Amino acid sequence: MEDVRRTIDWVNGAVEIIDQVALPGEYRTVRLTTVDELIDAIRRLAVRGAPALGGAGALGTALAAFAHDDPAAVRADAERLAGARPTAVNLSWGVSRALARLGDGPDAVLAEALALLDEDERLNREASARAAELILEKCPRRPLRLLTHCNAGRLATVGWGTALGVVWHLQAAGHLEYVLADETRPLLQGARLTAWELAEAGVPHRVLPDAAAAAAMARGMVDCVVVGADRIAVNGDVANKIGTYGLAIAAARHGLPFVVVAPSSTVDPGLASGESIVIEERSPEEITTISGIPVAPPGTNVFNPAFDVTPAELITAVVTEKGPMTP
């Protein structure tokens, strides 16, 4: 895990990403030279994951700064970029952080964005290390069997991971038996991306339908649930990929620790609770078709939220680089 390509980076005057829509069938990088191209990549989930979106926001602001002499035009592009996905707070945070350097010129904006990328890798390593320590304290069994949801690995960050960062630490220490990875809507990001990362790292794993997670807990196949986050309220409520709330309920029913891992940038200091988090809804076609083939009758109505909110009382700990968060 030490020498892998960053999920998102600045290369020769453009933003370069790993195209996550193409995985696992094809590993390819995409070069994005305009804010519009980056916004499209964000909306189609070619780049995704809260920490990675923070990097995208900052690098996209740098693209705008180099593209326009007029600060108002840069700010207009930055505003469009920040609104590309409404639930993950890191996107607007990355935009704001880079935009704060606009008065010092485009090079300063880019320098701030690049500093953010370096910081993201460091903080996620620290957060996942602290979470791994906490899980070892909470779970006496060795080796551990973890269940995770969606993708919270290096593909969701700049280059290390949050929930899967815990896996990398536990694997290196010899404390991991296997990982169960929910397939996860939308776009089966657990089956496509998490399983790809686990296979790449040589971690024993199995993919399961989201609906089978509670059954796995009931059978004694899980010691701890560990997930990432897209937005964290100051009271400890957590917005994460749809299905996380149900996992937390099942974990509570079976007496299992439920641990959330994220950098402190995912904590929204202006959000008192999760009740006011805007939940993005995805296209109905993601449910009614598979690879373009209809699997539901024409005209079927769809409820397809991309995220849900897990109340703080169902969460054992929210762990950032500073350690367990105090609501």
C-alpha positions in Angstrom: 0.0 0.0 0.0 3.0 2.3 0.1 3.7 2.9 -3.6 0.3 3.2 -5.3 -0.9 5.9 -7.6 -3.0 8.7 -6.0 -6.7 8.6 -6.7 -6.6 12.2 -7.7 -3.6 14.4 -8.4 -2.2 17.4 -10.4 -0.2 16.3 -13.4 1.3 18.8 -15.9 -1.4 21.5 -15.6 -4.4 19.2 -15.3 -6.3 17.1 -12.8 -5.7 13.4 -13.2 -8.0 10.8 -11.7 -8.4 7.1 -11.6 -11.7 6.5 -13.4 -13.7 4.5 -10.8 -16.6 3.9 -13.1 -14.4 1.7 -15.3 -13.2 -0.5 -12.4 -12.9 -3.4 -12.0 -13.0 -4.3 -15.7 -10.5 -1.6 -16.7 -7.9 0.4 -14.8 -7.5 3.8 -16.5 -6.7 7.3 -15.7 -8.5 10.4 -17.1 -7.0 13.8 -17.6 -9.4 16.7 -16.8 -8.5 20.2 -18.0 -11.6 22.2 -17.2 -13.9 22.7 -14.3 -16.9 21.4 -16.4 -15.0 18.1 -17.1 -14.3 17.7 -13.4 -17.9 18.4 -12.4 -19.0 15.7 -14.9 -16.5 13.3 -13.4 -17.8 14.0 -9.9 -21.4 13.6 -10.9 -20.9 10.3 -12.7 -18.8 9.0 -9.8 -15.6 8.7 -11.7 -14.1 10.4 -8.7 -16.0 9.9 -5.4 -15.5 9.5 -1.6 -15.6 12.4 0.7 -11.8 12.9 1.2 -11.1 12.5 -2.5 -13.9 15.0 -3.2 -12.1 17.5 -1.0 -9.0 17.1 -3.2 -11.2 17.5 -6.3 -12.7 20.7 -4.9 -9.3 22.2 -4.2 -7.7 21.1 -7.5 -10.8 22.2 -9.5 -10.5 25.7 -7.9 -6.9 25.7 -9.1 -8.1 24.9 -12.6 -10.5 27.8 -12.5 -7.8 30.2 -11.1 -5.5 29.4 -14.0 -8.4 29.6 -16.6 -9.7 33.1 -15.6 -8.2 36.5 -15.0 -11.4 37.7 -13.4 -11.8 36.6 -9.7 -15.6 36.7 -10.1 -15.4 34.1 -12.8 -13.2 31.9 -10.6 -15.6 32.2 -7.8 -18.5 31.3 -10.1 -16.8 28.2 -11.2 -15.9 27.3 -7.6 -19.5 27.7 -6.6 -20.7 25.3 -9.3 -18.0 22.9 -8.3 -18.9 23.0 -4.7 -22.6 22.1 -5.5 -21.8 19.2 -7.8 -22.7 16.7 -5.0 -24.6 18.1 -2.0 -24.1 15.6 0.8 -20.4 15.2 1.2 -19.1 18.3 3.0 -15.4 17.8 1.9 -16.1 19.0 -1.6 -17.2 22.5 -0.6 -14.5 22.5 2.2 -11.8 21.8 -0.4 -13.2 24.5 -2.7 -13.3 27.0 0.2 -9.8 26.2 1.4 -8.2 26.7 -2.0 -10.3 29.7 -2.8 -9.0 31.5 0.3 -5.7 31.8 -1.5 -7.1 33.4 -4.7 -5.9 36.9 -3.8 -2.3 35.6 -3.9 -2.6 34.3 -7.5 -3.2 30.9 -9.2 0.1 29.4 -8.1 -0.9 30.0 -4.5 -4.3 28.4 -5.1 -2.5 25.3 -6.5 0.0 25.2 -3.7 -2.8 25.1 -1.2 -4.6 22.3 -3.2 -1.4 20.3 -3.3 -0.8 20.8 0.4 -4.4 19.5 1.0 -3.6 16.3 -1.0 -0.5 15.6 1.1 -2.4 16.4 4.3 -5.3 14.0 3.3 -3.0 11.0 3.0 -1.3 11.8 6.3 -4.5 12.4 8.3 -6.2 9.3 7.0 -3.3 7.2 7.9 -3.4 8.7 11.4 -7.2 8.3 11.7 -7.2 4.7 10.6 -4.3 3.8 12.9 -6.2 5.2 15.8 -9.4 3.4 14.8 -7.4 0.1 14.5 -6.2 0.6 18.0 -9.7 1.2 19.3 -11.1 -1.9 17.5 -8.3 -4.0 19.0 -9.4 -2.8 22.4 -13.1 -3.4 21.7 -12.7 -6.8 20.1 -10.8 -9.5 22.1 -11.0 -12.1 19.3 -8.0 -12.7 17.1 -7.7 -12.6 14.2 -10.5 -10.1 13.5 -13.4 -10.4 11.0 -14.5 -7.0 9.8 -17.6 -6.0 7.8 -17.5 -2.8 5.8 -19.9 -1.0 3.5 -19.4 0.9 0.2 -15.8 1.9 -0.5 -13.7 3.7 2.0 -10.3 2.8 0.8 -7.6 4.6 -1.2 -10.1 5.1 -4.1 -12.3 7.2 -1.7 -9.4 9.3 -0.5 -6.3 10.8 -2.1 -4.2 7.7 -1.4 -4.7 5.6 1.7 -8.2 5.1 3.0 -10.4 5.5 6.1 -12.3 2.3 6.9 -10.1 0.3 4.6 -7.1 2.1 6.1 -8.0 0.2 9.3 -7.8 -3.0 7.3 -4.3 -2.2 6.0 -3.1 -1.5 9.6 -4.6 -4.7 11.0 -3.4 -6.8 8.1 0.2 -5.5 8.5 0.0 -6.4 12.3 -1.3 -9.9 11.6 -4.6 -9.3 13.3 -7.0 -9.7 10.4 -8.7 -12.9 9.3 -11.0 -11.6 6.6 -13.2 -8.7 5.4 -16.9 -9.0 4.4 -17.7 -6.3 1.9 -21.3 -5.3 1.2 -21.9 -4.9 -2.5 -23.5 -1.5 -1.9 -25.7 0.8 -3.9 -25.3 3.0 -5.9 -23.2 1.4 -8.7 -22.2 -1.6 -6.5 -19.2 0.3 -5.2 -18.4 -2.4 -2.6 -18.4 -5.2 -5.1 -16.6 -3.3 -7.8 -14.2 -1.1 -5.8 -13.7 -2.4 -2.3 -13.3 -6.0 -3.5 -10.8 -4.7 -6.1 -8.7 -3.0 -3.5 -8.8 -5.9 -1.1 -7.8 -8.3 -3.9 -5.0 -5.9 -4.9 -3.7 -5.9 -1.3 -4.0 -9.7 -0.9 -6.6 -9.4 1.9 -9.0 -12.4 2.3 -12.5 -11.2 1.6 -16.0 -12.1 0.5 -18.6 -9.9 -1.1 -22.2 -10.2 0.2 -25.5 -8.6 -0.7 -26.4 -5.6 1.6 -29.4 -7.6 2.8 -27.2 -10.4 4.0 -25.2 -8.4 6.4 -27.5 -8.9 9.4 -27.6 -12.6 8.7 -23.8 -12.7 8.7 -23.8 -11.0 12.1 -26.4 -13.5 13.4 -24.2 -16.4 12.3 -21.2 -15.0 14.3 -19.2 -14.1 11.2 -18.5 -10.5 12.2 -16.5 -9.0 15.1 -16.8 -5.3 14.1 -18.4 -3.1 11.5 -16.2 -0.3 10.2 -17.3 2.4 7.7 -16.3 5.8 6.4 -18.4 8.9 6.3 -19.5 11.7 4.0 -20.6 14.2 6.6 -20.5 14.2 10.4 -22.6 16.5 12.5 -21.2 17.9 15.7 -23.6 15.7 17.8 -22.0 12.6 16.2 -24.7 11.8 13.6 -23.1 10.4 10.5 -24.2 10.6 6.8 -22.7 7.7 4.8 -23.6 5.5 1.9 -27.2 4.3 1.8 -27.6 1.1 3.9 -25.2 2.3 6.7 -28.1 3.1 9.0 -29.5 -0.4 8.7 -26.0 -1.9 9.4 -25.8 0.1 12.6 -29.2 -1.1 13.7 -28.2 -4.7 13.1 -24.8 -4.3 14.8 -26.5 -2.8 17.9 -28.9 -5.8 17.9 -26.0 -8.2 17.9 -23.8 -6.3 20.4 -21.1 -5.5 17.8 -18.9 -2.4 17.7 -19.8 0.0 14.9 -16.9 2.3 14.1 -16.8 5.3 11.7 -13.4 6.5 10.4 -12.9 9.9 8.7 -10.6 12.8 8.7 -11.7 15.8 10.8 -12.5 17.7 7.5 -15.6 15.5 7.2 -17.0 17.0 10.5 -19.3 19.9 9.6 -18.9 22.4 12.5 -22.0 24.3 11.4 -24.2 21.2 11.5 -25.8 20.6 14.9 -27.3 17.2 13.9 -27.9 15.0 10.9 -31.5 16.0 10.5 -30.7 18.9 8.2 -28.2 17.0 5.9 -29.3 17.2 2.3 -29.5 13.7 0.9 -28.6 13.3 -2.8 -30.9 11.1 -4.8 -29.6 9.2 -7.8 -31.1 8.4 -11.2 -33.9 5.8 -11.2 -32.1 4.0 -14.0 -29.4 2.9 -11.5 -32.2 0.7 -10.0 -34.4 -0.2 -12.9 -31.5 -1.3 -15.2 -28.3 -3.3 -15.0 -25.7 -2.4 -17.6 -28.5 -0.8 -19.6 -30.7 -3.9 -19.5 -34.2 -3.3 -17.9 -34.8 -5.3 -14.7 -38.1 -3.5 -13.6 -41.3 -2.8 -15.6 -41.3 0.4 -17.6 -42.5 3.4 -15.6 -41.7 1.9 -12.2 -41.3 4.6 -9.6 -38.0 4.6 -7.7 -36.7 5.8 -4.4 -32.9 5.9 -4.8 -31.1 7.9 -2.1 -27.4 7.8 -2.2 -26.9 8.3 1.5 -28.6 7.9 4.9 -28.0 9.3 8.3 -27.0 7.1 11.3 -27.9 8.5 14.7 -25.0 9.0 17.1 -26.5 6.6 19.7 -26.0 3.7 17.3 -22.3 4.5 16.8 -19.6 3.1 19.1 -17.1 5.7 18.0 -16.4 8.3 15.3 -12.6 8.3 14.9 -10.6 11.1 13.2 -6.9 11.7 13.2 -7.4 13.3 16.6 -8.8 10.1 18.1 -12.4 9.3 19.0 -14.6 12.3 18.5 -16.5 13.9 21.5 -19.9 15.1 20.3 
